[in-house]
Amino acid sequence: MKKIKSIEEIINDYDSFIIDQWGVMHDGAFGYEHAVNSINLLNSNNKNLFIISNSSKRSKSSIDRLPKLGFKKNSFINIVTSGEMIWQLLKKEFLDNKNKKNCFHIYNEEKEDGLNFRDGLNFNFVEKVKEADLILACTPFVNLQPIDYIPLLEAAYNKEITMYCANPDFETVESNTYNNIFCMGAIGEIYKKMGGNVIIKGKPDVSIYNATINQINLEKKRTVAIGDSLFHDIQGANNFEIDSVLVKSGIHKDLNQINNLIKNHQITPTYIIDKFSI
């Protein structure tokens, strides 16, 4: 793991950059000026830019938000979210109108696009997990902590219900406090450890990388991923067999903790940088 101070230090080593959003480009509400400058620099050097995001939003929703965060849509060749991957999977797998499945949907009612995720999906949405055939897990319920999900997960496990997790991240950075808050992936991990079946299609699963870069003939030796999560961005890059840059201003801020995680989990970035900056 090599410490770098600027993306400029590695700009000539790579043709393609796969970039994370939350904690790297923006905090959910505002785009980071240093990230805007970095994207502009990479664009001016004719680099191939992609966004892979473990967001429960559909890809179009994430694309449409970019200008509000200070980024240009046309800066990127492709933008794919874990939410889009799960939506497409559910759309394909559950087509039978005569025997519609019952779906228990976990989402934050205060998010403007929570219910929009259901558009186009062929389910009966139910209010009780005991009535469900599957769980669609997008964003945590308001004011619930991970431990509060245990009764729900126990009921789901007893029925052998599969959870489709639209956001595999364990945690992210809260925009107004910069504290870490848990994401749906943390609940999926609890369910998995209980013995439940959890399906994810976001990082670190390689399927989202293949879906993102299929528009060009990518040379992996000339490709690098930039993200702030060891368990998703860096592990995903390792799984996809490309180099990676760990951004230290997002989820993992303490260097001693980072070194311990790297040692204990054998997940090693190629580079580490304080911010996605030039």
C-alpha positions as CSV (number, residue, x, y, z in Angstrom):
1,M,0.0,0.0,0.0
2,K,1.6,3.2,-1.2
3,K,0.7,6.6,0.3
4,I,-0.1,9.3,-2.4
5,K,-1.1,12.9,-1.9
6,S,-2.8,13.5,-5.3
7,I,-4.5,11.6,-8.1
8,E,-2.1,13.3,-10.4
9,E,0.6,11.0,-9.1
10,I,-1.0,8.0,-10.8
11,I,-2.8,9.7,-13.7
12,N,-0.4,8.4,-16.3
13,D,-0.5,4.8,-15.0
14,Y,-4.2,4.2,-15.8
15,D,-6.7,4.8,-18.7
16,S,-9.9,3.9,-16.8
17,F,-11.1,5.0,-13.4
18,I,-14.0,3.3,-11.5
19,I,-15.1,5.7,-8.8
20,D,-17.4,5.4,-5.8
21,Q,-19.8,8.1,-4.9
22,W,-20.6,8.5,-1.2
23,G,-17.6,9.6,0.9
24,V,-15.5,10.0,-2.3
25,M,-17.4,12.4,-4.6
26,H,-20.0,13.8,-2.3
27,D,-21.7,13.4,1.2
28,G,-25.2,12.7,-0.1
29,A,-26.1,16.4,-0.1
30,F,-23.1,18.3,-1.5
31,G,-20.4,17.5,-3.9
32,Y,-16.8,17.9,-2.7
33,E,-15.0,20.6,-4.5
34,H,-11.8,18.6,-4.6
35,A,-13.7,15.7,-6.2
36,V,-15.2,18.0,-8.8
37,N,-11.7,19.2,-9.6
38,S,-10.3,15.7,-9.8
39,I,-13.1,14.6,-12.2
40,N,-12.5,17.6,-14.4
41,L,-8.7,16.8,-14.5
42,L,-9.3,13.2,-15.4
43,N,-11.8,14.3,-18.2
44,S,-9.2,16.7,-19.6
45,N,-6.7,13.9,-19.8
46,N,-9.3,11.8,-21.8
47,K,-9.6,9.1,-19.1
48,N,-12.5,6.6,-19.2
49,L,-14.6,7.3,-16.1
50,F,-17.2,5.0,-14.5
51,I,-19.2,5.2,-11.3
52,I,-20.1,2.1,-9.4
53,S,-22.2,2.8,-6.4
54,N,-23.6,0.7,-3.6
55,S,-26.7,2.8,-3.6
56,S,-30.3,1.5,-3.4
57,K,-31.3,4.1,-5.9
58,R,-31.9,3.1,-9.5
59,S,-29.1,4.2,-11.8
60,K,-31.2,6.9,-13.5
61,S,-31.9,8.5,-10.2
62,S,-28.2,8.6,-9.4
63,I,-27.4,10.0,-12.8
64,D,-30.0,12.7,-12.5
65,R,-28.6,13.9,-9.2
66,L,-25.1,14.5,-10.4
67,P,-25.7,18.1,-11.7
68,K,-27.2,19.0,-8.3
69,L,-24.0,17.8,-6.7
70,G,-21.8,19.7,-9.0
71,F,-20.8,17.0,-11.5
72,K,-21.5,16.7,-15.3
73,K,-23.4,13.6,-16.4
74,N,-21.4,13.4,-19.6
75,S,-18.1,13.1,-17.6
76,F,-18.9,9.3,-17.2
77,I,-19.2,6.5,-19.7
78,N,-21.5,4.5,-17.4
79,I,-23.0,4.7,-14.0
80,V,-24.4,1.6,-12.3
81,T,-25.9,1.2,-8.8
82,S,-26.4,-1.9,-6.7
83,G,-30.1,-0.9,-6.6
84,E,-30.3,-1.1,-10.4
85,M,-28.7,-4.5,-10.4
86,I,-31.2,-5.9,-7.9
87,W,-34.2,-4.2,-9.6
88,Q,-33.2,-5.8,-12.9
89,L,-32.7,-9.2,-11.3
90,L,-36.2,-9.0,-9.6
91,K,-37.8,-7.7,-12.8
92,K,-36.4,-10.7,-14.7
93,E,-37.0,-13.4,-12.1
94,F,-40.6,-12.6,-11.1
95,L,-42.7,-12.3,-14.2
96,D,-45.7,-14.5,-13.4
97,N,-48.8,-12.4,-13.1
98,K,-51.0,-15.4,-12.0
99,N,-48.9,-16.3,-9.0
100,K,-47.5,-13.0,-7.8
101,K,-45.1,-13.2,-4.9
102,N,-45.6,-11.2,-1.7
103,C,-42.8,-8.8,-1.0
104,F,-41.9,-7.2,2.3
105,H,-40.1,-3.9,1.5
106,I,-37.7,-2.3,3.9
107,Y,-37.2,1.3,3.0
108,N,-37.0,4.8,4.6
109,E,-40.4,6.5,4.2
110,E,-38.7,9.9,4.5
111,K,-36.6,9.3,1.3
112,E,-38.2,10.9,-1.7
113,D,-37.6,7.9,-4.0
114,G,-38.3,5.0,-1.5
115,L,-41.6,3.9,-3.1
116,N,-40.4,4.7,-6.6
117,F,-38.2,1.6,-6.5
118,R,-41.3,-0.5,-6.7
119,D,-42.3,0.9,-10.1
120,G,-42.2,-1.9,-12.7
121,L,-41.8,-4.8,-10.2
122,N,-44.4,-7.6,-10.3
123,F,-45.2,-8.1,-6.5
124,N,-47.9,-7.8,-4.0
125,F,-46.3,-5.6,-1.3
126,V,-47.3,-6.7,2.2
127,E,-46.9,-5.0,5.6
128,K,-46.0,-8.1,7.6
129,V,-42.9,-10.2,7.0
130,K,-44.8,-13.3,8.1
131,E,-47.0,-12.8,4.9
132,A,-44.0,-12.4,2.6
133,D,-42.3,-14.7,0.1
134,L,-39.2,-12.5,-0.1
135,I,-37.7,-9.3,1.4
136,L,-36.6,-6.3,-0.7
137,A,-34.1,-4.4,1.6
138,C,-33.3,-0.9,0.3
139,T,-32.8,1.6,3.1
140,P,-33.2,1.2,6.9
141,F,-36.5,2.1,8.5
142,V,-36.5,5.4,10.3
143,N,-35.2,5.4,13.9
144,L,-34.4,1.7,14.0
145,Q,-31.0,0.4,15.0
146,P,-29.6,-2.9,13.8
147,I,-30.6,-4.8,16.9
148,D,-34.2,-3.8,16.3
149,Y,-34.3,-5.9,13.2
150,I,-33.7,-9.2,15.0
151,P,-37.4,-10.2,15.5
152,L,-38.1,-9.4,11.9
153,L,-35.1,-11.4,10.7
154,E,-36.0,-14.3,13.0
155,A,-39.5,-14.5,11.5
156,A,-38.0,-14.3,8.0
157,Y,-35.5,-17.1,8.8
158,N,-38.2,-19.4,10.1
159,K,-40.0,-19.0,6.8
160,E,-36.7,-19.5,4.8
161,I,-37.3,-16.1,3.1
162,T,-34.6,-14.8,0.8
163,M,-33.5,-11.2,1.2
164,Y,-32.6,-9.2,-1.9
165,C,-30.3,-6.4,-0.6
166,A,-30.2,-3.3,-2.8
167,N,-27.4,-1.6,-0.8
168,P,-24.6,-4.0,0.3
169,D,-22.7,-1.3,2.2
170,F,-22.3,-1.8,6.0
171,E,-22.0,1.9,6.7
172,T,-21.7,5.4,5.1
173,V,-21.0,9.0,6.1
174,E,-24.0,11.0,7.3
175,S,-24.1,14.3,5.4
176,N,-24.9,16.7,8.2
177,T,-22.7,15.2,11.0
178,Y,-20.0,13.3,9.1
179,N,-20.6,10.4,11.5
180,N,-20.8,6.9,10.2
181,I,-24.4,5.5,9.9
182,F,-25.3,1.9,9.1
183,C,-26.7,0.8,5.8
184,M,-28.8,-2.1,4.6
185,G,-25.8,-4.3,4.1
186,A,-25.3,-4.4,7.8
187,I,-28.7,-5.9,8.2
188,G,-28.1,-8.3,5.4
189,E,-24.9,-9.4,7.1
190,I,-26.8,-10.1,10.3
191,Y,-29.3,-12.2,8.4
192,K,-26.6,-14.1,6.6
193,K,-24.9,-14.9,9.9
194,M,-28.2,-16.2,11.2
195,G,-28.2,-18.6,8.3
196,G,-30.6,-16.6,6.0
197,N,-30.2,-16.4,2.3
198,V,-29.0,-12.9,1.1
199,I,-28.6,-11.9,-2.6
200,I,-26.5,-8.9,-3.4
201,K,-25.3,-7.6,-6.8
202,G,-23.3,-4.6,-5.7
203,K,-19.7,-4.3,-4.6
204,P,-17.7,-6.5,-3.9
205,D,-19.6,-8.8,-6.3
206,V,-17.9,-8.8,-9.7
207,S,-21.1,-8.8,-11.6
208,I,-21.6,-5.0,-11.1
209,Y,-18.1,-4.4,-12.5
210,N,-18.9,-6.5,-15.6
211,A,-22.2,-4.7,-16.1
212,T,-20.6,-1.3,-15.8
213,I,-17.6,-1.6,-18.2
214,N,-19.2,-3.7,-21.0
215,Q,-19.3,-0.6,-23.3
216,I,-15.5,-0.6,-23.8
217,N,-12.7,-3.1,-24.2
218,L,-11.2,-2.6,-20.7
219,E,-7.6,-3.3,-20.0
220,K,-7.5,-4.3,-16.3
221,K,-3.8,-3.5,-15.9
222,R,-4.7,0.1,-16.9
223,T,-7.7,0.3,-14.6
224,V,-8.0,1.5,-11.0
225,A,-10.9,1.7,-8.6
226,I,-11.3,4.6,-6.1
227,G,-13.4,4.2,-3.0
228,D,-13.6,4.6,0.8
229,S,-14.7,1.1,1.9
230,L,-12.2,-1.7,2.4
231,F,-15.0,-4.3,2.5
232,H,-16.7,-3.1,-0.7
233,D,-14.6,-0.8,-2.9
234,I,-11.2,-2.4,-2.2
235,Q,-12.4,-5.9,-1.9
236,G,-14.4,-5.5,-5.1
237,A,-11.4,-4.2,-6.9
238,N,-9.4,-7.2,-5.6
239,N,-12.1,-9.5,-6.8
240,F,-12.2,-7.8,-10.2
241,E,-8.4,-8.0,-10.3
242,I,-7.6,-4.3,-10.7
243,D,-5.6,-1.8,-8.7
244,S,-7.4,0.4,-6.1
245,V,-7.1,3.6,-4.1
246,L,-8.5,3.8,-0.6
247,V,-9.8,7.3,0.3
248,K,-9.2,8.0,4.0
249,S,-11.7,10.8,4.4
250,G,-14.8,8.6,4.2
251,I,-15.7,5.5,6.2
252,H,-12.2,4.6,7.4
253,K,-10.5,7.7,8.9
254,D,-8.0,6.2,11.4
255,L,-4.8,4.9,9.9
256,N,-4.2,2.4,12.7
257,Q,-7.6,1.0,12.3
258,I,-7.1,0.7,8.6
259,N,-3.9,-1.2,9.1
260,N,-5.5,-3.5,11.5
261,L,-8.4,-4.2,9.1
262,I,-6.0,-4.8,6.3
263,K,-4.0,-7.3,8.4
264,N,-7.0,-9.1,9.9
265,H,-9.1,-9.3,6.6
266,Q,-6.3,-9.5,4.0
267,I,-7.9,-6.8,1.9
268,T,-5.1,-4.5,0.6
269,P,-5.5,-1.4,-1.5
270,T,-2.7,-0.5,-4.0
271,Y,-2.7,3.1,-2.8
272,I,-4.1,5.2,0.1
273,I,-5.0,8.9,-0.2
274,D,-6.5,11.4,2.2
275,K,-9.1,12.8,-0.2
276,F,-10.0,12.2,-3.9
277,S,-8.1,15.3,-4.8
278,I,-5.4,16.7,-7.1
